[in-house]
Amino acid sequence: MQVPFDQLGNLIRHPHRYPHPEEIVWGGADPFEAYLRLHNVRAAQGYGKYVLWQEVHGHRVFPMDSERAFAVVKNTVMDHGTVLADRPPTWEFTKAHARGGDAYGIKLVRKRFLDQEGGADQDPEGE
């Protein structure tokens, strides 16, 4: 899958509505690690709306469906709008059908419980 970015590296939610389609940079959709903070929640009301996440130590912005964003807020530990973790969380790109074209966004990769605890093959007794 290829995802659309603007010239600054921001993910474009609706490339079919982008005012300068010739400036869209299509890139790979590999998962990425980053500390992101909630940037804009004003658009998170109503069907089809989304929120924006911004890099804590950068300038890029990534849209996310409001349902996914609410799940992140509900199921993670956050401080000042930033998802807390020992290491940067992993995010994946998503694509959904929207009115007039596709809508792109991100989602948080949720690790399995055993992965978080060191794996199933690790001896819980430390032997």
N, CA and C atoms as an extended XYZ file, in Angstrom:
381
Properties=species:S:1:pos:R:3:atomname:S:1:resname:S:1:resid:I:1 pbc="F F F"
N         0.852       -1.173        0.000 N   MET     1
C         0.000        0.000        0.000 CA  MET     1
C         0.899        1.238        0.000 C   MET     1
N         0.506        2.241       -0.714 N   GLN     2
C         1.170        3.538       -0.742 CA  GLN     2
C         0.262        4.539       -0.018 C   GLN     2
N         0.876        5.463        0.719 N   VAL     3
C         0.109        6.474        1.440 CA  VAL     3
C         0.563        7.866        0.997 C   VAL     3
N        -0.365        8.853        1.032 N   PRO     4
C        -0.048       10.198        0.539 CA  PRO     4
C         0.489       11.127        1.636 C   PRO     4
N         1.590       11.803        1.321 N   PHE     5
C         2.178       12.790        2.215 CA  PHE     5
C         2.270       14.121        1.488 C   PHE     5
N         2.255       15.204        2.262 N   ASP     6
C         2.523       16.506        1.650 CA  ASP     6
C         4.028       16.737        1.621 C   ASP     6
N         4.447       17.899        1.182 N   GLN     7
C         5.862       18.200        1.023 CA  GLN     7
C         6.619       18.225        2.352 C   GLN     7
N         5.920       18.399        3.478 N   LEU     8
C         6.552       18.438        4.796 CA  LEU     8
C         6.548       17.089        5.508 C   LEU     8
N         5.947       16.078        4.876 N   GLY     9
C         5.899       14.749        5.477 CA  GLY     9
C         4.647       14.462        6.275 C   GLY     9
N         3.681       15.364        6.258 N   ASN    10
C         2.408       15.139        6.934 CA  ASN    10
C         1.555       14.170        6.124 C   ASN    10
N         0.884       13.255        6.808 N   LEU    11
C        -0.013       12.333        6.124 CA  LEU    11
C        -1.259       13.087        5.671 C   LEU    11
N        -1.644       12.912        4.432 N   ILE    12
C        -2.831       13.570        3.883 CA  ILE    12
C        -4.023       12.648        4.078 C   ILE    12
N        -5.034       13.123        4.762 N   ARG    13
C        -6.228       12.327        5.050 CA  ARG    13
C        -7.020       12.018        3.778 C   ARG    13
N        -7.316       13.041        3.006 N   HIS    14
C        -8.142       12.900        1.807 CA  HIS    14
C        -7.378       13.422        0.591 C   HIS    14
N        -6.594       12.580       -0.083 N   PRO    15
C        -5.837       13.072       -1.237 CA  PRO    15
C        -6.731       13.552       -2.373 C   PRO    15
N        -7.958       13.025       -2.470 N   HIS    16
C        -8.868       13.450       -3.526 CA  HIS    16
C        -9.363       14.886       -3.316 C   HIS    16
N        -9.192       15.440       -2.107 N   ARG    17
C        -9.579       16.824       -1.825 CA  ARG    17
C        -8.368       17.750       -1.705 C   ARG    17
N        -7.184       17.213       -1.851 N   TYR    18
C        -5.973       18.018       -1.671 CA  TYR    18
C        -5.898       19.085       -2.757 C   TYR    18
N        -5.645       20.353       -2.395 N   PRO    19
C        -5.702       21.430       -3.389 CA  PRO    19
C        -4.634       21.364       -4.480 C   PRO    19
N        -3.521       20.689       -4.214 N   HIS    20
C        -2.440       20.589       -5.202 CA  HIS    20
C        -2.038       19.130       -5.365 C   HIS    20
N        -2.837       18.326       -6.069 N   PRO    21
C        -2.554       16.894       -6.173 CA  PRO    21
C        -1.197       16.575       -6.792 C   PRO    21
N        -0.665       17.475       -7.589 N   GLU    22
C         0.643       17.226       -8.201 CA  GLU    22
C         1.772       17.285       -7.167 C   GLU    22
N         1.509       17.826       -5.971 N   GLU    23
C         2.523       17.935       -4.923 CA  GLU    23
C         2.484       16.763       -3.939 C   GLU    23
N         1.531       15.851       -4.101 N   ILE    24
C         1.434       14.709       -3.196 CA  ILE    24
C         2.619       13.779       -3.429 C   ILE    24
N         3.234       13.360       -2.329 N   VAL    25
C         4.338       12.408       -2.371 CA  VAL    25
C         3.797       11.078       -1.851 C   VAL    25
N         3.760       10.078       -2.708 N   TRP    26
C         3.256        8.768       -2.313 CA  TRP    26
C         4.423        7.948       -1.779 C   TRP    26
N         4.274        7.450       -0.553 N   GLY    27
C         5.356        6.703        0.080 CA  GLY    27
C         4.862        5.379        0.627 C   GLY    27
N         5.806        4.588        1.090 N   GLY    28
C         5.498        3.283        1.656 CA  GLY    28
C         4.731        3.395        2.964 C   GLY    28
N         4.021        2.335        3.280 N   ALA    29
C         3.170        2.315        4.467 CA  ALA    29
C         3.750        1.426        5.557 C   ALA    29
N         5.061        1.453        5.707 N   ASP    30
C         5.691        0.649        6.749 CA  ASP    30
C         5.329        1.194        8.124 C   ASP    30
N         5.124        0.302        9.110 N   PRO    31
C         4.886        0.780       10.477 CA  PRO    31
C         6.064        1.639       10.941 C   PRO    31
N         5.784        2.571       11.829 N   PHE    32
C         6.834        3.453       12.322 CA  PHE    32
C         6.683        3.645       13.824 C   PHE    32
N         7.803        3.941       14.481 N   GLU    33
C         7.797        4.210       15.911 CA  GLU    33
C         7.934        5.710       16.127 C   GLU    33
N         7.101        6.247       17.007 N   ALA    34
C         7.168        7.680       17.302 CA  ALA    34
C         6.350        7.974       18.544 C   ALA    34
N         6.816        8.962       19.294 N   TYR    35
C         5.990        9.517       20.351 CA  TYR    35
C         5.107       10.564       19.694 C   TYR    35
N         3.794       10.380       19.793 N   LEU    36
C         2.842       11.316       19.199 CA  LEU    36
C         1.968       11.897       20.301 C   LEU    36
N         1.564       13.140       20.098 N   ARG    37
C         0.648       13.784       21.042 CA  ARG    37
C        -0.583       14.248       20.290 C   ARG    37
N        -1.700       14.296       21.007 N   LEU    38
C        -2.925       14.819       20.405 CA  LEU    38
C        -2.692       16.273       20.022 C   LEU    38
N        -2.970       16.589       18.784 N   HIS    39
C        -2.702       17.923       18.267 CA  HIS    39
C        -3.987       18.731       18.097 C   HIS    39
N        -5.032       18.077       17.613 N   ASN    40
C        -6.278       18.781       17.323 CA  ASN    40
C        -7.435       17.830       17.549 C   ASN    40
N        -8.294       18.145       18.493 N   VAL    41
C        -9.463       17.317       18.754 CA  VAL    41
C       -10.764       18.030       18.407 C   VAL    41
N       -10.677       19.211       17.874 N   ARG    42
C       -11.893       19.954       17.502 CA  ARG    42
C       -12.680       19.235       16.425 C   ARG    42
N       -11.997       18.506       15.550 N   ALA    43
C       -12.668       17.831       14.443 CA  ALA    43
C       -13.182       16.453       14.833 C   ALA    43
N       -13.109       16.096       16.096 N   ALA    44
C       -13.467       14.743       16.520 CA  ALA    44
C       -14.941       14.582       16.859 C   ALA    44
N       -15.802       15.453       16.367 N   GLN    45
C       -17.219       15.350       16.650 CA  GLN    45
C       -17.976       14.993       15.378 C   GLN    45
N       -18.790       13.953       15.475 N   GLY    46
C       -19.622       13.596       14.342 CA  GLY    46
C       -19.047       12.477       13.504 C   GLY    46
N       -19.866       11.947       12.640 N   TYR    47
C       -19.487       10.832       11.778 CA  TYR    47
C       -18.460       11.266       10.753 C   TYR    47
N       -17.439       10.421       10.556 N   GLY    48
C       -16.445       10.683        9.534 CA  GLY    48
C       -15.396       11.713        9.917 C   GLY    48
N       -15.442       12.206       11.117 N   LYS    49
C       -14.453       13.188       11.558 CA  LYS    49
C       -13.225       12.449       12.084 C   LYS    49
N       -12.167       13.200       12.346 N   TYR    50
C       -10.925       12.583       12.785 CA  TYR    50
C       -10.161       13.534       13.690 C   TYR    50
N        -9.155       13.001       14.359 N   VAL    51
C        -8.267       13.812       15.185 CA  VAL    51
C        -6.880       13.792       14.547 C   VAL    51
N        -6.059       14.736       14.957 N   LEU    52
C        -4.705       14.813       14.441 CA  LEU    52
C        -3.708       14.549       15.564 C   LEU    52
N        -2.706       13.750       15.258 N   TRP    53
C        -1.590       13.485       16.170 CA  TRP    53
C        -0.354       14.142       15.572 C   TRP    53
N         0.480       14.732       16.425 N   GLN    54
C         1.711       15.361       15.963 CA  GLN    54
C         2.908       14.742       16.680 C   GLN    54
N         4.015       14.642       15.956 N   GLU    55
C         5.243       14.138       16.567 CA  GLU    55
C         5.637       15.038       17.737 C   GLU    55
N         6.049       14.425       18.841 N   VAL    56
C         6.491       15.194       19.996 CA  VAL    56
C         7.802       15.910       19.673 C   VAL    56
N         8.696       15.221       18.997 N   HIS    57
C         9.997       15.788       18.658 CA  HIS    57
C        10.115       15.970       17.148 C   HIS    57
N         9.139       16.575       16.567 N   GLY    58
C         9.131       16.787       15.126 CA  GLY    58
C         7.969       17.669       14.738 C   GLY    58
N         7.685       17.714       13.470 N   HIS    59
C         6.622       18.589       12.980 CA  HIS    59
C         5.515       17.840       12.241 C   HIS    59
N         5.751       16.569       11.908 N   ARG    60
C         4.768       15.856       11.080 CA  ARG    60
C         3.468       15.614       11.845 C   ARG    60
N         2.366       15.603       11.094 N   VAL    61
C         1.029       15.418       11.643 CA  VAL    61
C         0.382       14.231       10.940 C   VAL    61
N        -0.372       13.429       11.729 N   PHE    62
C        -1.023       12.224       11.213 CA  PHE    62
C        -2.481       12.204       11.650 C   PHE    62
N        -3.424       12.026       10.718 N   PRO    63
C        -4.830       11.909       11.089 CA  PRO    63
C        -5.162       10.502       11.587 C   PRO    63
N        -6.209       10.421       12.403 N   MET    64
C        -6.694        9.136       12.918 CA  MET    64
C        -8.212        9.220       13.052 C   MET    64
N        -8.906        8.144       12.660 N   ASP    65
C       -10.354        8.081       12.845 CA  ASP    65
C       -10.689        8.317       14.311 C   ASP    65
N       -11.780        9.006       14.567 N   SER    66
C       -12.131        9.332       15.946 CA  SER    66
C       -12.356        8.081       16.792 C   SER    66
N       -12.928        7.018       16.207 N   GLU    67
C       -13.148        5.798       16.976 CA  GLU    67
C       -11.824        5.199       17.449 C   GLU    67
N       -10.841        5.183       16.582 N   ARG    68
C        -9.519        4.672       16.964 CA  ARG    68
C        -8.871        5.584       18.000 C   ARG    68
N        -9.025        6.893       17.830 N   ALA    69
C        -8.431        7.842       18.775 CA  ALA    69
C        -9.044        7.692       20.160 C   ALA    69
N       -10.359        7.517       20.216 N   PHE    70
C       -11.000        7.353       21.514 CA  PHE    70
C       -10.519        6.071       22.188 C   PHE    70
N       -10.289        5.026       21.420 N   ALA    71
C        -9.764        3.772       21.978 CA  ALA    71
C        -8.346        3.963       22.508 C   ALA    71
N        -7.528        4.739       21.809 N   VAL    72
C        -6.167        5.016       22.281 CA  VAL    72
C        -6.228        5.769       23.610 C   VAL    72
N        -7.062        6.791       23.677 N   VAL    73
C        -7.181        7.584       24.897 CA  VAL    73
C        -7.695        6.728       26.050 C   VAL    73
N        -8.639        5.861       25.768 N   LYS    74
C        -9.243        5.032       26.807 CA  LYS    74
C        -8.311        3.924       27.289 C   LYS    74
N        -7.500        3.357       26.397 N   ASN    75
C        -6.761        2.141       26.724 CA  ASN    75
C        -5.253        2.317       26.887 C   ASN    75
N        -4.768        3.550       26.922 N   THR    76
C        -3.338        3.769       27.117 CA  THR    76
C        -3.126        4.764       28.253 C   THR    76
N        -1.909        4.823       28.733 N   VAL    77
C        -1.540        5.827       29.722 CA  VAL    77
C        -1.008        7.023       28.949 C   VAL    77
N        -1.554        8.191       29.255 N   MET    78
C        -1.159        9.394       28.536 CA  MET    78
C        -0.753       10.474       29.532 C   MET    78
N         0.133       11.346       29.077 N   ASP    79
C         0.544       12.497       29.862 CA  ASP    79
C         0.603       13.703       28.929 C   ASP    79
N        -0.178       14.723       29.227 N   HIS    80
C        -0.240       15.923       28.398 CA  HIS    80
C        -0.521       15.588       26.933 C   HIS    80
N        -1.398       14.608       26.701 N   GLY    81
C        -1.798       14.249       25.350 CA  GLY    81
C        -0.864       13.313       24.621 C   GLY    81
N         0.199       12.847       25.284 N   THR    82
C         1.178       11.965       24.666 CA  THR    82
C         1.028       10.549       25.223 C   THR    82
N         1.013        9.550       24.334 N   VAL    83
C         0.956        8.159       24.763 CA  VAL    83
C         2.294        7.820       25.411 C   VAL    83
N         2.249        7.363       26.669 N   LEU    84
C         3.466        7.032       27.395 CA  LEU    84
C         3.850        5.578       27.164 C   LEU    84
N         5.130        5.338       27.061 N   ALA    85
C         5.663        3.980       26.919 CA  ALA    85
C         7.163        4.046       27.178 C   ALA    85
N         7.759        2.887       27.497 N   ASP    86
C         9.201        2.824       27.729 CA  ASP    86
C         9.980        3.142       26.462 C   ASP    86
N         9.408        2.794       25.347 N   ARG    87
C        10.008        3.095       24.047 CA  ARG    87
C         8.906        3.644       23.158 C   ARG    87
N         9.253        4.303       22.070 N   PRO    88
C         8.203        4.887       21.228 CA  PRO    88
C         7.199        3.831       20.754 C   PRO    88
N         5.912        4.134       20.856 N   PRO    89
C         4.888        3.211       20.359 CA  PRO    89
C         4.998        3.014       18.843 C   PRO    89
N         4.476        1.898       18.383 N   THR    90
C         4.461        1.596       16.959 CA  THR    90
C         3.088        1.960       16.392 C   THR    90
N         3.105        2.623       15.246 N   TRP    91
C         1.897        3.067       14.559 CA  TRP    91
C         1.875        2.473       13.161 C   TRP    91
N         0.686        2.179       12.660 N   GLU    92
C         0.514        1.669       11.296 CA  GLU    92
C        -0.395        2.608       10.523 C   GLU    92
N        -0.225        2.611        9.227 N   PHE    93
C        -1.092        3.396        8.349 CA  PHE    93
C        -2.341        2.591        8.031 C   PHE    93
N        -3.458        3.289        7.860 N   THR    94
C        -4.725        2.659        7.518 CA  THR    94
C        -5.311        3.348        6.291 C   THR    94
N        -6.217        2.647        5.663 N   LYS    95
C        -6.913        3.186        4.494 CA  LYS    95
C        -8.364        2.743        4.589 C   LYS    95
N        -9.259        3.682        4.408 N   ALA    96
C       -10.687        3.376        4.453 CA  ALA    96
C       -11.372        4.067        3.287 C   ALA    96
N       -12.492        3.513        2.863 N   HIS    97
C       -13.266        4.148        1.790 CA  HIS    97
C       -14.035        5.318        2.378 C   HIS    97
N       -13.942        6.444        1.726 N   ALA    98
C       -14.653        7.645        2.161 CA  ALA    98
C       -15.450        8.198        0.990 C   ALA    98
N       -16.325        9.112        1.288 N   ARG    99
C       -17.124        9.747        0.247 CA  ARG    99
C       -16.200       10.436       -0.752 C   ARG    99
N       -16.230       10.023       -1.987 N   GLY   100
C       -15.427       10.648       -3.027 CA  GLY   100
C       -14.059       10.035       -3.232 C   GLY   100
N       -13.607        9.182       -2.325 N   GLY   101
C       -12.274        8.596       -2.453 CA  GLY   101
C       -11.841        7.935       -1.162 C   GLY   101
N       -10.577        7.575       -1.097 N   ASP   102
C       -10.063        6.904        0.085 CA  ASP   102
C        -9.649        7.908        1.152 C   ASP   102
N        -9.708        7.453        2.422 N   ALA   103
C        -9.271        8.261        3.557 CA  ALA   103
C        -8.130        7.518        4.236 C   ALA   103
N        -7.050        8.217        4.502 N   TYR   104
C        -5.872        7.616        5.111 CA  TYR   104
C        -5.729        8.089        6.546 C   TYR   104
N        -5.124        7.255        7.356 N   GLY   105
C        -4.909        7.598        8.750 CA  GLY   105
C        -3.894        6.655        9.364 C   GLY   105
N        -3.825        6.691       10.691 N   ILE   106
C        -2.934        5.800       11.412 CA  ILE   106
C        -3.718        5.074       12.496 C   ILE   106
N        -3.104        4.030       13.032 N   LYS   107
C        -3.656        3.346       14.197 CA  LYS   107
C        -2.483        2.898       15.057 C   LYS   107
N        -2.751        2.757       16.343 N   LEU   108
C        -1.743        2.295       17.281 CA  LEU   108
C        -1.673        0.781       17.212 C   LEU   108
N        -0.459        0.245       17.107 N   VAL   109
C        -0.283       -1.200       17.106 CA  VAL   109
C        -0.324       -1.656       18.555 C   VAL   109
N        -1.287       -2.474       18.852 N   ARG   110
C        -1.422       -2.983       20.223 CA  ARG   110
C        -0.721       -4.319       20.314 C   ARG   110
N         0.223       -4.402       21.217 N   LYS   111
C         0.987       -5.633       21.394 CA  LYS   111
C         0.165       -6.648       22.168 C   LYS   111
N         0.428       -7.910       21.868 N   ARG   112
C        -0.223       -8.970       22.627 CA  ARG   112
C         0.305       -8.953       24.050 C   ARG   112
N        -0.481       -9.448       24.976 N   PHE   113
C        -0.098       -9.449       26.381 CA  PHE   113
C         1.231      -10.163       26.600 C   PHE   113
N         1.420      -11.331       25.966 N   LEU   114
C         2.660      -12.080       26.171 CA  LEU   114
C         3.869      -11.329       25.613 C   LEU   114
N         3.689      -10.591       24.519 N   ASP   115
C         4.786       -9.789       23.978 CA  ASP   115
C         5.195       -8.695       24.957 C   ASP   115
N         4.234       -8.112       25.639 N   GLN   116
C         4.528       -7.055       26.592 CA  GLN   116
C         5.274       -7.593       27.810 C   GLN   116
N         5.022       -8.841       28.144 N   GLU   117
C         5.618       -9.430       29.340 CA  GLU   117
C         6.918      -10.157       29.058 C   GLU   117
N         7.446      -10.075       27.857 N   GLY   118
C         8.726      -10.692       27.561 CA  GLY   118
C         8.623      -11.963       26.738 C   GLY   118
N         7.424      -12.364       26.373 N   GLY   119
C         7.266      -13.514       25.483 CA  GLY   119
C         6.868      -14.776       26.239 C   GLY   119
N         6.251      -15.677       25.515 N   ALA   120
C         5.756      -16.915       26.119 CA  ALA   120
C         6.881      -17.871       26.475 C   ALA   120
N         8.044      -17.768       25.794 N   ASP   121
C         9.123      -18.692       26.051 CA  ASP   121
C         9.990      -18.265       27.241 C   ASP   121
N         9.736      -17.107       27.815 N   GLN   122
C        10.514      -16.651       28.950 CA  GLN   122
C        10.009      -17.324       30.213 C   GLN   122
N        10.914      -17.832       31.022 N   ASP   123
C        10.565      -18.522       32.247 CA  ASP   123
C        10.153      -17.516       33.306 C   ASP   123
N         8.903      -17.577       33.804 N   PRO   124
C         8.444      -16.594       34.782 CA  PRO   124
C         9.199      -16.681       36.111 C   PRO   124
N         9.836      -17.830       36.385 N   GLU   125
C        10.594      -17.990       37.623 CA  GLU   125
C        12.023      -17.493       37.496 C   GLU   125
N        12.445      -17.141       36.271 N   GLY   126
C        13.770      -16.629       36.043 CA  GLY   126
C        14.839      -17.705       35.983 C   GLY   126
N        14.452      -18.963       35.760 N   GLU   127
C        15.426      -20.063       35.692 CA  GLU   127
C        15.853      -20.343       34.287 C   GLU   127
